Every structure is written in structure tokens, then in C-alpha cells.
Amino acid sequence: MARIRECPSGVRNREVDERKVREKVSTKKSLSVPALSGEQSINRYLAEIKKFPILTPEQEYMLAKRYAEHEDPEAAAQLVTSHLRLVAKIAMGYRGYGLPVSDLISEGNVGLMQGVKKFEPDRGFRLATYAMWWIKASMQEFILRSWSLVKMGTTAAQKKLFFNLRRMKKQLEAYEDSDLHPDDVTKIATDLGVAEQEVINMNRRMMMGGDASLNVQMRGDEEGGGQWQDWLTDDRPLQDETVAEAEEAEVRHEMLGEAMASLNDREKHILTERRLTDNPQTLEELSQVYSVSRERIRQIEVRAFEKLQKAMQRIAGERLMPSAA
């Protein structure tokens, strides 16, 4: 007679528990995810997501197994909706960066979906522990893209500095609207593993509160108050100065051409190659061209330059004081 092999009681109880959980999960009516838009109140959204029940560890495990093994969209939807409150809670911690909470929640929901997709239930930890990092990463990337038109730091250390600077300044009781004390800069840089100059630069950028429009009125709604762009400094020369310099350069060029006519061909060539080109030739190179010594080339260059100076002075005098007809 064949002996009937009995299963251990622990395994049998677990099978019974999983069967009960599976029945609860499969028969639960899913609720639609509330839409989050700029027109909707955040308080209303928070009230609606509280309608989704919090899953027990057993329910969460069974849903995650269903999605991991069968890619069941209903199981993924229940995992996502049961963690919407976690996304909202994390989003509230990033309100200090001046971005709409609704946008932060939307980005966090995207991160939550990514976390659900890559979650491995057999590793033994809860979905919230794993998905939290995906939610934060998605929100932080959105903040870095939206907080400033100027590209923020993209290295891990710079991101850590950006998202921890406010907290560390509060711990050090540093003023929000002023430069950090050198000792505080050193401590923050050491704790976060960044250069001290990066701490100074990031603190100054964050004190400005992000980008601001140059068309904002400086004195509220007062008429004639002016805009920020009216106070921008233009380091370029004035237009009349630019025109005057261009005209003067043209006159000097004409005078140089006229003065060069007072030199013979050899003097013109040597002076041009030695002083009027971007890549001047050496005395040795010119001495080989004219079959003379380097010293002779130097003498011709000096004499030609003196003749050119005298000719320029003479021409300038004639232009300033033209002879009477």
C-alpha cells in the first residue's frame, strides 16, 4: 500500500494564506487614478488618493508576483495607486524650490511606475522602500531641469550638494540670504565631498531663488519704476566711439600707404616682412634672399623704419594744417 506523503504544516498554511490573499486581490474593485491638473486643488487630490487602500505585505507580494511573472496591468495599477500617498509626501519635501507641487507629484508618479516595473518581490523588502529612490530621482531630475535655465551640476556630488545645502545651512544656523562663513563652507564641502568653491557658487545661486525675468518691474506696479533690464551694464564701447575709432584706423591706413611710397622696393619688402606681417621672417631668412649679412638686413630695417616715421609725421602735419592755396 502506497504511503501518503504529508506536506509540512508551515508550507500548507502558507499555501492557504496565499490563496486567501489571491482571492482578495483578484476580487477587489480597482479605482481609477485621479487626474492631477493645475486647475485642481492639491487638497482635493490628496483627499481622493486616500480612497486607495494600503496593501498588506501579503497582498503587495502577490500583486508584485503577478506583475513580474505575467505583466498583469491590473496588478501594476493596484501597486501604483496604493503608493500615491508616498509620492505626495515626498513631493511636499521639495516645495522649497519654488516649483508647483502638482508638477512634482506628476514627476514622482512617473518614478513610482518605474519602481513598480523593476521591483523584485522575492528579495524580501517592501515596494515603498525600493520605489522611494525612483520617486526621489524623478523629482530631483525635474527640479534640476526646471529650476534654472542655466544648467545645474550633473555629477552625483553636485546633485547631493544642491539637494542638501539648505538642510545643512539650517543645521549650522547659517543665514539664508548671505554668504557662508569660511568654516561653514569647509564643513559642508568636507561632508558632501565637493570643492569649497562649488559650495560658495551653489549657495549664491540658491540665494537668488532661481531665474528671474529681466522684464519684472523693480518697484511693483508703480508706473515708471523701470525694469531690471534697464540696469544691465553694457561693457561694449559706445556707438560713436566705435565709429570714431574705425575712421581713425582708416586714416592711419591711408597715411601708412602714402608713407610707404617714400621707401625703395628693398626697404619696403624688408620692413613689411619684419614688422607688418603676422609671421615675421628672421634676419637669417632675409639675408639669404638678398645675399647679404644679417647685420646688413638689420641696418636696412632700422633705416627704413626711421624714414617711414618721418614720412608719417610729415603727412599728418600736412593734413592737420593744409597749405593755403
Contacts in CASP RR format, 6 or more apart in sequence:
PFRMAT RR
TARGET T0000
AUTHOR 0000-0000-0000
METHOD contacts of the structure
MODEL  1
MARIRECPSGVRNREVDERKVREKVSTKKSLSVPALSGEQSINRYLAEIK
KFPILTPEQEYMLAKRYAEHEDPEAAAQLVTSHLRLVAKIAMGYRGYGLP
VSDLISEGNVGLMQGVKKFEPDRGFRLATYAMWWIKASMQEFILRSWSLV
KMGTTAAQKKLFFNLRRMKKQLEAYEDSDLHPDDVTKIATDLGVAEQEVI
NMNRRMMMGGDASLNVQMRGDEEGGGQWQDWLTDDRPLQDETVAEAEEAE
VRHEMLGEAMASLNDREKHILTERRLTDNPQTLEELSQVYSVSRERIRQI
EVRAFEKLQKAMQRIAGERLMPSAA
17 58 0 8 1.000
18 58 0 8 1.000
18 62 0 8 1.000
21 56 0 8 1.000
21 58 0 8 1.000
21 59 0 8 1.000
21 61 0 8 1.000
21 62 0 8 1.000
22 62 0 8 1.000
24 59 0 8 1.000
25 59 0 8 1.000
25 62 0 8 1.000
25 63 0 8 1.000
25 66 0 8 1.000
25 75 0 8 1.000
25 78 0 8 1.000
28 53 0 8 1.000
28 78 0 8 1.000
30 74 0 8 1.000
30 77 0 8 1.000
30 78 0 8 1.000
30 81 0 8 1.000
31 51 0 8 1.000
31 52 0 8 1.000
31 81 0 8 1.000
33 77 0 8 1.000
33 80 0 8 1.000
33 81 0 8 1.000
33 84 0 8 1.000
34 45 0 8 1.000
34 48 0 8 1.000
34 49 0 8 1.000
36 45 0 8 1.000
36 102 0 8 1.000
36 105 0 8 1.000
36 106 0 8 1.000
36 109 0 8 1.000
37 102 0 8 1.000
38 100 0 8 1.000
38 102 0 8 1.000
40 102 0 8 1.000
42 101 0 8 1.000
42 102 0 8 1.000
45 88 0 8 1.000
45 102 0 8 1.000
45 105 0 8 1.000
46 85 0 8 1.000
46 88 0 8 1.000
49 81 0 8 1.000
49 84 0 8 1.000
49 85 0 8 1.000
49 88 0 8 1.000
50 85 0 8 1.000
52 81 0 8 1.000
52 82 0 8 1.000
52 84 0 8 1.000
52 85 0 8 1.000
53 82 0 8 1.000
54 82 0 8 1.000
55 63 0 8 1.000
55 78 0 8 1.000
55 79 0 8 1.000
55 82 0 8 1.000
57 126 0 8 1.000
60 79 0 8 1.000
60 82 0 8 1.000
60 121 0 8 1.000
60 126 0 8 1.000
60 127 0 8 1.000
61 121 0 8 1.000
63 75 0 8 1.000
63 76 0 8 1.000
63 78 0 8 1.000
63 79 0 8 1.000
64 75 0 8 1.000
64 79 0 8 1.000
64 116 0 8 1.000
64 119 0 8 1.000
64 121 0 8 1.000
64 127 0 8 1.000
65 121 0 8 1.000
66 72 0 8 1.000
66 75 0 8 1.000
67 75 0 8 1.000
67 76 0 8 1.000
67 79 0 8 1.000
67 116 0 8 1.000
68 119 0 8 1.000
68 120 0 8 1.000
68 121 0 8 1.000
76 113 0 8 1.000
76 116 0 8 1.000
76 117 0 8 1.000
79 116 0 8 1.000
79 119 0 8 1.000
79 127 0 8 1.000
80 109 0 8 1.000
80 112 0 8 1.000
80 113 0 8 1.000
80 116 0 8 1.000
83 112 0 8 1.000
83 127 0 8 1.000
83 128 0 8 1.000
83 131 0 8 1.000
84 109 0 8 1.000
84 112 0 8 1.000
86 112 0 8 1.000
86 128 0 8 1.000
86 131 0 8 1.000
86 132 0 8 1.000
86 135 0 8 1.000
87 105 0 8 1.000
87 108 0 8 1.000
87 109 0 8 1.000
87 112 0 8 1.000
87 135 0 8 1.000
88 105 0 8 1.000
90 108 0 8 1.000
90 132 0 8 1.000
90 135 0 8 1.000
90 136 0 8 1.000
90 139 0 8 1.000
91 101 0 8 1.000
91 104 0 8 1.000
91 105 0 8 1.000
91 108 0 8 1.000
91 139 0 8 1.000
92 101 0 8 1.000
94 104 0 8 1.000
94 139 0 8 1.000
94 140 0 8 1.000
94 143 0 8 1.000
95 101 0 8 1.000
95 104 0 8 1.000
96 166 0 8 1.000
97 143 0 8 1.000
97 147 0 8 1.000
98 147 0 8 1.000
98 209 0 8 1.000
99 142 0 8 1.000
99 143 0 8 1.000
99 146 0 8 1.000
99 147 0 8 1.000
103 142 0 8 1.000
103 146 0 8 1.000
104 139 0 8 1.000
104 142 0 8 1.000
104 143 0 8 1.000
107 138 0 8 1.000
107 139 0 8 1.000
107 141 0 8 1.000
107 142 0 8 1.000
108 135 0 8 1.000
108 138 0 8 1.000
108 139 0 8 1.000
110 138 0 8 1.000
111 131 0 8 1.000
111 134 0 8 1.000
111 135 0 8 1.000
111 137 0 8 1.000
111 138 0 8 1.000
112 131 0 8 1.000
112 134 0 8 1.000
112 135 0 8 1.000
114 134 0 8 1.000
114 138 0 8 1.000
115 127 0 8 1.000
115 130 0 8 1.000
115 131 0 8 1.000
115 134 0 8 1.000
116 127 0 8 1.000
116 131 0 8 1.000
118 134 0 8 1.000
119 127 0 8 1.000
119 130 0 8 1.000
119 131 0 8 1.000
121 127 0 8 1.000
140 159 0 8 1.000
140 163 0 8 1.000
144 152 0 8 1.000
144 153 0 8 1.000
144 154 0 8 1.000
144 159 0 8 1.000
144 162 0 8 1.000
147 210 0 8 1.000
148 205 0 8 1.000
148 210 0 8 1.000
148 211 0 8 1.000
149 211 0 8 1.000
150 211 0 8 1.000
152 158 0 8 1.000
152 162 0 8 1.000
153 159 0 8 1.000
153 162 0 8 1.000
157 192 0 8 1.000
157 193 0 8 1.000
157 194 0 8 1.000
158 194 0 8 1.000
158 198 0 8 1.000
158 202 0 8 1.000
160 192 0 8 1.000
160 194 0 8 1.000
161 188 0 8 1.000
161 192 0 8 1.000
161 194 0 8 1.000
161 198 0 8 1.000
161 199 0 8 1.000
161 202 0 8 1.000
162 202 0 8 1.000
162 206 0 8 1.000
164 192 0 8 1.000
165 188 0 8 1.000
165 199 0 8 1.000
165 202 0 8 1.000
165 203 0 8 1.000
165 206 0 8 1.000
166 206 0 8 1.000
168 188 0 8 1.000
168 191 0 8 1.000
168 192 0 8 1.000
169 176 0 8 1.000
169 180 0 8 1.000
169 184 0 8 1.000
169 188 0 8 1.000
169 203 0 8 1.000
172 184 0 8 1.000
172 187 0 8 1.000
172 188 0 8 1.000
174 180 0 8 1.000
174 181 0 8 1.000
174 184 0 8 1.000
176 207 0 8 1.000
177 207 0 8 1.000
178 207 0 8 1.000
179 200 0 8 1.000
179 203 0 8 1.000
179 204 0 8 1.000
180 188 0 8 1.000
180 199 0 8 1.000
180 200 0 8 1.000
180 203 0 8 1.000
185 196 0 8 1.000
185 199 0 8 1.000
185 200 0 8 1.000
186 196 0 8 1.000
188 199 0 8 1.000
189 195 0 8 1.000
189 196 0 8 1.000
189 198 0 8 1.000
189 199 0 8 1.000
192 199 0 8 1.000
212 228 0 8 1.000
213 228 0 8 1.000
214 227 0 8 1.000
214 228 0 8 1.000
214 229 0 8 1.000
214 232 0 8 1.000
215 227 0 8 1.000
215 228 0 8 1.000
215 229 0 8 1.000
216 227 0 8 1.000
216 228 0 8 1.000
217 225 0 8 1.000
217 226 0 8 1.000
217 227 0 8 1.000
218 225 0 8 1.000
218 226 0 8 1.000
218 227 0 8 1.000
218 228 0 8 1.000
218 231 0 8 1.000
219 225 0 8 1.000
219 226 0 8 1.000
237 245 0 8 1.000
251 319 0 8 1.000
255 312 0 8 1.000
255 315 0 8 1.000
255 316 0 8 1.000
255 319 0 8 1.000
256 308 0 8 1.000
256 312 0 8 1.000
258 311 0 8 1.000
258 315 0 8 1.000
259 308 0 8 1.000
259 311 0 8 1.000
259 312 0 8 1.000
259 315 0 8 1.000
260 268 0 8 1.000
260 308 0 8 1.000
262 307 0 8 1.000
262 308 0 8 1.000
262 311 0 8 1.000
263 271 0 8 1.000
263 304 0 8 1.000
263 307 0 8 1.000
263 308 0 8 1.000
266 290 0 8 1.000
266 300 0 8 1.000
267 300 0 8 1.000
267 303 0 8 1.000
267 304 0 8 1.000
267 307 0 8 1.000
268 304 0 8 1.000
270 286 0 8 1.000
270 297 0 8 1.000
270 300 0 8 1.000
270 301 0 8 1.000
270 304 0 8 1.000
271 301 0 8 1.000
271 304 0 8 1.000
271 305 0 8 1.000
271 308 0 8 1.000
273 280 0 8 1.000
273 281 0 8 1.000
273 286 0 8 1.000
274 280 0 8 1.000
274 281 0 8 1.000
274 286 0 8 1.000
274 301 0 8 1.000
275 301 0 8 1.000
275 305 0 8 1.000
283 294 0 8 1.000
283 297 0 8 1.000
283 298 0 8 1.000
284 294 0 8 1.000
286 297 0 8 1.000
287 293 0 8 1.000
287 294 0 8 1.000
287 296 0 8 1.000
287 297 0 8 1.000
290 296 0 8 1.000
290 297 0 8 1.000
END
